[in-house]
Amino acid sequence: MDIQFVAQIDASADVVAFPVRKGEAASLEALLGAAAAQARFEGAAGSVAETAAIDGGKARRLLLVGIGDGTIHDLERGGAALTARLQTSGVTTAHVDFASAGDCDEDDVLAFAMGARLRNWRLDRYRTRLPDNAKPTLTNLVIASPAGDLSARWGSYSAVADGVALTQTLVAEPPNILYPASFVERCQHLSDLGVEIEVLDERQMKALGMGALLGVAQGSTRPPRLLAMRWNGGKEGEAPVVFVGKGVTFDTGGISIKPAAGMDMMKWDMGGAGAVAGAMKAIAGRKAKANVVGVVGLVENMPDGNAMRPGDIVTTMSGQTVEVLNTDAEGRLVLCDAISWVQKSYDPKVIVDLATLTGAMVISLGHEYAGMFANDDELADQLQAAGEASGNKLWRFPLSPAYDKLIDSPIADMKNVGPREGGSITAAQFLKRYVGEGVAWAHLDIAGMAWSDKDGPVWAKGATGYGVRLLDRFIADNFEG
């Protein structure tokens, strides 16, 4: 979708939307006011009402779009609602007149545009029999505001939207199309933005002693990869912030196989890796003044005759040993080796990992928040604030030595699972054992957020793109001067 910003609506516009704050519908001029009254439209964020008018013998389609109390999130929701209404309507160009929205500044207009752009993502490439009236038609949005042309500022917003779209596409792709090697290929274009790409293959990872990650991968014919994406936008020599993503491109559970019902959804078990890749695209696309590295461990967890067995003991890159009691607790085995590698390779002061790690997190928080665990209060506060600002919300959970006892093994350094109780916490405690002294670390369990079975504020049901805006905002607020 192409978005343009102008000073006023063109008189020839035949589709015009009017953003309306909550409670201000009564002040609209007669025709729009009547349309609001008939639809019981009160300006709630994301609500839409419409009518038609004949002007000089030409029919005009007029829409009222609720922007609630006018907060950034309400404005985004309004923009998204407009896209959802018009996306497959046959309309190719829509105009938005912010004159009806009261006192709105540049940030308000840009937030509305961002919501419209985010909601425009779709994946239709496999739908060969899609009827014409279900195909997207909306290609242009022209927004008129008192601020006039905002194209200079829009570039950064558009870059972040591009990052979110990349994540959504990676998460939504079927597992026969997206696997470790093809994931790497999908990220090669980031080099055009100035991102340095490094890829480790199975032989290199074996030489480094990544026995945990390779143990997960050994049941699949798809070889694993470790992908590192480095953006050098900050001071030369300054330690980078590192993001680490779990990239299980399909998870059968391995020998501890999952039930058949719903297993198809395990194509999005690489949601953490997808978020990291999308964040790197956003950060590089807007030329962030910070040094950031994104690393993703990419494997497929399959149950063939060579697969890791329950009861196996693997040796991680750190030298610590793990008794594998459940091969479906594989994400932490991928992450622990990736975390060890980034510390050896980049000597970071800050690490944030993201993973669709535990079903227990969905039981705890549903689909409203991702869980956060951190060994540093300042880092936790920074991420919490970035989550609120971006709409990718986080809820902090505890870490405690008391939970460590639950994953101690009688024959190895640790088990890869604890009891059913506190499952998300023991998973975080497992990862914490791989974080070096003096490194601020946070683990984000996004199991309930990478995919949605219903429409959200700025996405249609399916891949949400969760994590990209969170990580981008975290960098912008804390690491760019």
C-alpha positions as CSV (number, residue, x, y, z in Angstrom):
1,M,0.0,0.0,0.0
2,D,1.3,3.4,-1.0
3,I,0.5,6.2,1.6
4,Q,0.7,9.9,0.7
5,F,0.3,12.9,2.8
6,V,-1.3,16.1,1.5
7,A,-2.5,19.4,2.9
8,Q,-6.2,19.0,1.8
9,I,-8.5,16.5,0.2
10,D,-8.8,16.6,-3.6
11,A,-12.3,17.8,-4.7
12,S,-12.5,14.8,-7.0
13,A,-12.0,12.2,-4.3
14,D,-14.9,9.7,-4.4
15,V,-14.0,7.7,-1.3
16,V,-13.4,9.8,1.8
17,A,-12.9,8.7,5.4
18,F,-13.3,11.0,8.4
19,P,-11.5,10.1,11.7
20,V,-13.8,10.9,14.6
21,R,-13.0,11.0,18.3
22,K,-15.2,9.2,20.8
23,G,-18.1,11.4,21.8
24,E,-17.7,13.9,19.0
25,A,-20.0,12.3,16.4
26,A,-22.8,14.7,17.4
27,S,-20.8,17.6,16.2
28,L,-20.6,16.3,12.6
29,E,-22.3,18.1,9.7
30,A,-25.8,16.9,8.9
31,L,-25.2,14.1,6.4
32,L,-22.4,12.5,8.4
33,G,-24.2,13.1,11.7
34,A,-27.2,11.3,10.3
35,A,-25.0,8.4,9.2
36,A,-23.5,8.2,12.7
37,A,-26.9,8.2,14.4
38,Q,-28.3,5.5,12.1
39,A,-25.3,3.2,12.8
40,R,-25.1,4.1,16.5
41,F,-21.6,5.2,15.8
42,E,-20.0,7.0,18.7
43,G,-16.3,7.1,17.6
44,A,-15.1,4.1,19.5
45,A,-11.6,3.1,18.3
46,G,-11.9,0.8,15.3
47,S,-15.6,1.3,14.7
48,V,-16.7,2.3,11.1
49,A,-19.9,3.7,9.7
50,E,-20.6,4.7,6.2
51,T,-23.0,6.4,3.9
52,A,-23.1,7.7,0.3
53,A,-23.8,11.1,-1.2
54,I,-24.4,12.4,-4.7
55,D,-22.2,15.4,-5.5
56,G,-22.5,17.0,-8.9
57,G,-24.0,13.8,-10.3
58,K,-21.1,11.7,-8.9
59,A,-21.6,9.2,-6.1
60,R,-19.2,9.6,-3.2
61,R,-18.6,7.0,-0.5
62,L,-18.2,8.5,2.9
63,L,-16.9,6.7,6.0
64,L,-16.7,7.6,9.6
65,V,-13.7,6.0,11.4
66,G,-13.6,5.9,15.2
67,I,-10.3,6.9,16.8
68,G,-11.5,6.6,20.4
69,D,-9.8,8.9,22.8
70,G,-7.1,9.8,20.3
71,T,-4.3,7.9,21.9
72,I,-1.6,6.5,19.6
73,H,-3.0,3.0,19.9
74,D,-6.6,4.2,19.2
75,L,-5.4,6.0,16.1
76,E,-3.6,2.9,14.8
77,R,-6.7,0.9,15.4
78,G,-8.7,3.4,13.4
79,G,-6.3,3.2,10.5
80,A,-6.4,-0.5,10.6
81,A,-10.2,-0.6,10.6
82,L,-10.3,1.6,7.5
83,T,-8.0,-0.8,5.7
84,A,-10.0,-3.8,6.8
85,R,-13.2,-2.2,5.5
86,L,-11.9,-1.2,2.1
87,Q,-9.2,-3.8,1.4
88,T,-11.3,-6.1,-0.9
89,S,-14.1,-3.6,-1.5
90,G,-13.1,-2.7,-5.1
91,V,-11.8,0.7,-4.0
92,T,-8.3,1.3,-5.2
93,T,-7.7,4.8,-3.6
94,A,-9.1,6.2,-0.4
95,H,-8.7,9.6,1.0
96,V,-8.6,10.5,4.7
97,D,-9.6,13.9,6.0
98,F,-8.3,14.7,9.4
99,A,-10.1,18.0,9.6
100,S,-12.9,16.2,11.4
101,A,-10.6,14.7,14.0
102,G,-10.1,17.9,16.0
103,D,-6.7,18.9,17.3
104,C,-4.4,16.3,15.8
105,D,-0.6,16.6,15.4
106,E,1.9,14.9,13.2
107,D,2.3,11.9,15.5
108,D,-1.5,11.3,15.4
109,V,-1.6,11.3,11.6
110,L,1.4,9.0,11.3
111,A,-0.1,6.6,13.9
112,F,-3.3,6.4,11.8
113,A,-1.2,5.7,8.7
114,M,0.8,3.1,10.5
115,G,-2.3,1.2,11.5
116,A,-3.6,1.3,8.0
117,R,-0.3,0.0,6.6
118,L,0.1,-2.8,9.2
119,R,-3.4,-4.1,8.6
120,N,-2.8,-4.3,4.9
121,W,-0.6,-7.5,5.1
122,R,-1.9,-10.7,3.5
123,L,-0.5,-13.9,2.3
124,D,-2.4,-15.0,-0.9
125,R,0.2,-16.7,-3.0
126,Y,-1.2,-20.2,-2.5
127,R,-4.8,-19.2,-3.1
128,T,-5.2,-20.0,-6.8
129,R,-9.0,-19.9,-6.9
130,L,-9.6,-16.7,-4.9
131,P,-12.7,-15.0,-6.3
132,D,-12.3,-11.6,-7.7
133,N,-14.5,-10.0,-5.0
134,A,-12.2,-11.4,-2.3
135,K,-9.0,-10.1,-3.9
136,P,-7.4,-7.0,-2.4
137,T,-7.9,-3.8,-4.4
138,L,-6.8,-1.0,-2.1
139,T,-3.4,0.2,-3.2
140,N,-3.4,3.9,-2.3
141,L,-4.2,5.9,0.8
142,V,-4.1,9.7,0.6
143,I,-4.1,11.4,4.0
144,A,-4.9,15.1,4.4
145,S,-3.8,16.8,7.6
146,P,-3.0,20.2,8.9
147,A,0.6,19.0,9.1
148,G,0.8,18.7,5.3
149,D,3.5,16.5,3.8
150,L,4.8,14.0,6.3
151,S,6.7,11.8,3.8
152,A,10.1,12.6,5.4
153,R,9.0,11.2,8.8
154,W,6.9,8.4,7.2
155,G,10.1,6.6,6.0
156,S,10.9,5.3,9.5
157,Y,7.4,4.2,10.1
158,S,7.3,2.4,6.8
159,A,10.6,0.6,7.5
160,V,9.1,-0.8,10.7
161,A,6.0,-1.9,8.9
162,D,8.2,-3.6,6.4
163,G,9.9,-5.5,9.3
164,V,6.5,-6.5,10.7
165,A,5.4,-7.8,7.3
166,L,8.6,-9.8,6.9
167,T,7.9,-11.5,10.3
168,Q,4.3,-12.2,9.4
169,T,5.3,-13.8,6.1
170,L,8.0,-16.0,7.7
171,V,5.6,-17.1,10.4
172,A,2.7,-17.8,8.0
173,E,4.7,-19.8,5.4
174,P,4.1,-23.6,5.3
175,P,6.9,-25.8,6.6
176,N,7.6,-27.4,3.3
177,I,8.4,-23.9,2.0
178,L,10.1,-22.4,5.1
179,Y,12.8,-24.5,6.7
180,P,16.3,-23.6,8.0
181,A,18.0,-23.1,4.7
182,S,15.1,-21.3,3.1
183,F,14.7,-19.1,6.1
184,V,18.3,-18.0,5.6
185,E,17.6,-17.3,2.0
186,R,14.6,-15.1,2.9
187,C,16.9,-13.0,5.0
188,Q,19.7,-12.4,2.4
189,H,18.0,-9.3,1.1
190,L,18.8,-7.6,4.5
191,S,22.4,-7.2,3.2
192,D,21.0,-4.6,0.7
193,L,20.1,-2.5,3.8
194,G,23.6,-2.8,5.1
195,V,23.2,-5.8,7.4
196,E,26.2,-8.1,7.6
197,I,25.1,-11.8,7.2
198,E,26.9,-14.8,8.7
199,V,25.7,-18.3,8.4
200,L,27.0,-21.4,10.3
201,D,26.2,-24.8,8.9
202,E,26.0,-28.2,10.6
203,R,29.7,-28.9,10.3
204,Q,30.7,-25.6,11.8
205,M,28.3,-25.9,14.7
206,K,29.5,-29.4,15.4
207,A,33.1,-28.1,15.6
208,L,31.9,-25.5,18.1
209,G,30.3,-28.2,20.3
210,M,26.6,-27.2,19.8
211,G,25.4,-30.6,20.9
212,A,22.0,-29.3,22.2
213,L,21.0,-27.5,19.0
214,L,22.3,-30.3,16.8
215,G,20.5,-32.9,19.0
216,V,17.2,-31.3,18.2
217,A,18.0,-31.2,14.4
218,Q,19.3,-34.7,14.0
219,G,15.9,-36.3,13.4
220,S,15.3,-34.2,10.3
221,T,16.6,-34.4,6.7
222,R,16.6,-30.6,6.7
223,P,20.0,-29.5,8.0
224,P,20.2,-26.8,10.7
225,R,21.6,-23.3,10.4
226,L,22.7,-20.6,12.7
227,L,22.0,-17.2,11.1
228,A,23.6,-13.9,12.5
229,M,22.5,-10.5,11.2
230,R,24.7,-7.5,12.3
231,W,23.7,-3.9,12.0
232,N,26.5,-1.4,12.8
233,G,24.7,1.9,13.1
234,G,26.2,3.0,16.4
235,K,29.7,3.9,17.7
236,E,32.5,1.9,16.3
237,G,33.7,-0.7,18.8
238,E,30.7,-0.3,21.1
239,A,29.3,-3.6,22.3
240,P,26.1,-4.5,20.4
241,V,22.7,-5.3,21.8
242,V,21.9,-8.9,20.8
243,F,18.5,-10.4,20.0
244,V,18.3,-14.2,19.9
245,G,15.4,-16.1,18.3
246,K,14.1,-19.6,18.5
247,G,13.7,-20.9,15.0
248,V,12.1,-24.3,15.0
249,T,10.6,-24.2,11.5
250,F,8.4,-27.1,12.3
251,D,7.9,-28.9,15.6
252,T,6.5,-32.4,15.7
253,G,7.7,-32.8,19.2
254,G,10.3,-35.3,18.0
255,I,10.0,-38.8,19.7
256,S,7.9,-37.1,22.4
257,I,5.4,-36.5,19.5
258,K,2.6,-34.0,19.8
259,P,-1.1,-35.0,19.2
260,A,-2.1,-34.8,15.6
261,A,-4.8,-32.2,16.2
262,G,-3.3,-28.8,15.8
263,M,0.2,-30.0,14.9
264,D,-0.1,-28.1,11.6
265,M,0.1,-24.9,13.7
266,M,3.7,-25.8,14.7
267,K,4.8,-24.1,11.5
268,W,4.9,-20.9,13.6
269,D,7.2,-22.3,16.3
270,M,9.9,-20.1,14.6
271,G,8.0,-17.0,15.7
272,G,10.9,-15.8,17.8
273,A,13.3,-16.1,14.9
274,G,10.8,-14.4,12.7
275,A,10.5,-11.5,15.1
276,V,14.3,-11.1,15.3
277,A,14.6,-11.1,11.5
278,G,11.8,-8.6,11.2
279,A,13.3,-6.4,13.9
280,M,16.7,-6.4,12.1
281,K,14.9,-5.3,8.9
282,A,13.1,-2.5,10.7
283,I,16.3,-1.3,12.5
284,A,18.4,-1.3,9.4
285,G,15.6,0.1,7.2
286,R,15.3,3.2,9.3
287,K,19.1,3.5,9.8
288,A,19.0,3.2,13.6
289,K,22.0,4.7,15.3
290,A,22.9,1.7,17.4
291,N,24.8,-1.6,17.1
292,V,22.5,-4.5,17.0
293,V,22.9,-8.2,16.3
294,G,20.1,-10.7,15.6
295,V,20.9,-14.4,15.9
296,V,18.5,-17.2,15.2
297,G,19.0,-20.9,15.7
298,L,17.1,-22.7,12.9
299,V,16.1,-26.4,13.1
300,E,13.3,-28.8,12.3
301,N,12.3,-31.2,15.1
302,M,11.3,-34.5,13.5
303,P,11.0,-38.1,14.8
304,D,13.0,-40.3,12.4
305,G,15.2,-43.2,13.3
306,N,18.1,-40.9,14.1
307,A,16.1,-38.6,16.3
308,M,17.2,-37.6,19.8
309,R,15.5,-40.0,22.4
310,P,14.0,-39.2,25.8
311,G,16.8,-40.1,28.2
312,D,19.7,-38.9,25.9
313,I,22.3,-36.7,27.4
314,V,23.7,-33.9,25.2
315,T,26.7,-31.6,25.8
316,T,26.0,-27.9,25.1
317,M,28.5,-25.4,23.6
318,S,29.0,-24.1,27.1
319,G,30.2,-27.5,28.3
320,Q,27.2,-28.1,30.5
321,T,25.3,-31.3,30.0
322,V,21.6,-31.8,29.7
323,E,19.5,-34.9,30.3
324,V,16.7,-34.7,27.7
325,L,13.6,-36.1,29.3
326,N,11.2,-34.6,26.7
327,T,12.2,-34.0,23.1
328,D,9.3,-31.6,22.8
329,A,11.1,-29.2,25.1
330,E,13.4,-28.5,22.3
331,G,13.4,-24.7,22.0
332,R,15.5,-24.2,25.1
333,L,18.1,-26.6,23.6
334,V,18.3,-24.5,20.5
335,L,18.5,-21.2,22.4
336,C,21.1,-22.2,25.0
337,D,23.7,-22.9,22.3
338,A,22.8,-19.8,20.4
339,I,23.1,-17.7,23.6
340,S,26.5,-19.3,24.3
341,W,27.7,-18.5,20.7
342,V,26.7,-14.8,20.8
343,Q,28.5,-14.2,24.0
344,K,31.7,-15.8,22.6
345,S,31.3,-14.0,19.3
346,Y,30.1,-10.5,20.3
347,D,30.8,-10.0,24.0
348,P,27.4,-8.2,24.4
349,K,26.3,-6.4,27.5
350,V,22.6,-7.0,26.7
351,I,20.8,-10.1,25.4
352,V,17.1,-10.4,24.7
353,D,15.8,-13.8,23.5
354,L,12.4,-14.4,22.0
355,A,10.7,-17.8,21.7
356,T,7.4,-19.5,21.3
357,L,8.7,-21.6,24.2
358,T,6.0,-23.0,26.5
359,G,2.3,-23.8,26.4
360,A,2.3,-23.0,30.0
361,M,2.7,-19.3,29.1
362,V,-0.5,-19.4,27.1
363,I,-2.3,-20.9,30.1
364,S,-0.9,-18.1,32.3
365,L,-1.5,-15.0,30.0
366,G,-3.7,-16.1,27.2
367,H,-3.2,-14.0,24.1
368,E,-2.9,-10.5,25.6
369,Y,0.7,-10.4,26.9
370,A,4.0,-12.2,26.3
371,G,5.8,-13.3,29.4
372,M,9.1,-11.7,30.4
373,F,11.9,-13.0,32.6
374,A,14.9,-10.9,33.4
375,N,18.1,-10.9,35.5
376,D,18.2,-7.1,35.5
377,D,15.5,-4.7,36.7
378,E,16.6,-1.8,34.5
379,L,16.4,-4.0,31.4
380,A,13.0,-5.3,32.4
381,D,11.7,-1.8,32.9
382,Q,13.0,-0.7,29.5
383,L,11.3,-3.6,27.8
384,Q,8.1,-3.1,29.7
385,A,8.0,0.5,28.6
386,A,8.8,-0.4,25.0
387,G,6.0,-3.0,25.1
388,E,3.4,-0.5,26.3
389,A,4.5,2.1,23.7
390,S,4.5,-0.4,20.8
391,G,1.4,-2.3,21.7
392,N,3.5,-5.5,22.1
393,K,2.7,-5.9,25.8
394,L,4.8,-7.8,28.3
395,W,4.1,-9.2,31.8
396,R,7.1,-9.9,34.1
397,F,7.4,-13.3,35.8
398,P,9.8,-14.2,38.6
399,L,13.2,-15.9,38.6
400,S,14.5,-17.6,41.7
401,P,17.1,-20.1,42.8
402,A,14.3,-22.1,44.3
403,Y,13.1,-23.0,40.8
404,D,16.6,-24.2,39.8
405,K,16.2,-27.3,42.0
406,L,13.3,-28.4,39.8
407,I,15.6,-28.9,36.8
408,D,18.6,-30.5,38.5
409,S,19.4,-33.9,37.1
410,P,20.7,-36.9,39.1
411,I,23.0,-37.8,36.2
412,A,23.7,-34.6,34.3
413,D,24.1,-30.9,35.0
414,M,20.4,-30.3,34.4
415,K,17.2,-31.7,32.9
416,N,15.5,-30.0,30.0
417,V,12.1,-30.1,31.8
418,G,10.9,-29.7,35.3
419,P,7.5,-30.7,36.7
420,R,4.2,-29.4,35.2
421,E,4.0,-26.6,37.8
422,G,5.8,-23.4,36.8
423,G,6.7,-24.7,33.4
424,S,7.5,-21.3,31.9
425,I,9.6,-20.4,34.8
426,T,11.7,-23.5,34.8
427,A,12.3,-23.0,31.1
428,A,13.6,-19.5,31.8
429,Q,15.7,-20.8,34.7
430,F,17.2,-23.3,32.2
431,L,18.3,-20.5,29.8
432,K,19.6,-18.4,32.6
433,R,22.3,-21.0,33.3
434,Y,23.9,-20.1,29.9
435,V,24.1,-16.3,30.5
436,G,27.5,-15.0,31.6
437,E,28.3,-12.9,34.6
438,G,27.6,-9.2,34.1
439,V,25.4,-9.7,31.0
440,A,21.9,-8.2,31.3
441,W,19.5,-10.7,29.9
442,A,15.8,-11.0,29.3
443,H,13.8,-14.0,28.0
444,L,10.5,-13.3,26.2
445,D,8.1,-16.2,26.0
446,I,5.8,-15.2,23.1
447,A,4.0,-18.5,22.7
448,G,0.6,-16.8,23.0
449,M,1.4,-13.9,20.8
450,A,3.0,-15.0,17.5
451,W,-0.3,-16.3,16.0
452,S,-3.9,-15.2,16.6
453,D,-7.1,-17.1,15.8
454,K,-9.0,-13.8,15.5
455,D,-8.4,-10.3,14.2
456,G,-6.4,-8.0,16.4
457,P,-6.1,-4.2,16.7
458,V,-3.7,-3.9,13.6
459,W,-3.7,-7.4,12.1
460,A,-6.0,-10.0,10.6
461,K,-6.2,-13.4,12.2
462,G,-3.0,-15.4,11.6
463,A,0.5,-14.2,12.0
464,T,0.7,-11.1,14.2
465,G,4.2,-9.9,13.7
466,Y,4.6,-9.7,17.4
467,G,8.0,-8.6,18.7
468,V,9.2,-6.4,15.8
469,R,7.8,-3.1,17.1
470,L,8.8,-4.0,20.6
471,L,12.4,-4.6,19.8
472,D,12.6,-1.6,17.5
473,R,11.1,0.7,20.1
474,F,13.5,-0.8,22.8
475,I,16.5,0.1,20.6
476,A,15.1,3.6,19.7
477,D,14.3,4.6,23.3
478,N,17.4,3.2,25.0
479,F,20.4,2.9,22.6
480,E,20.1,5.8,20.2
481,G,21.2,9.2,21.3
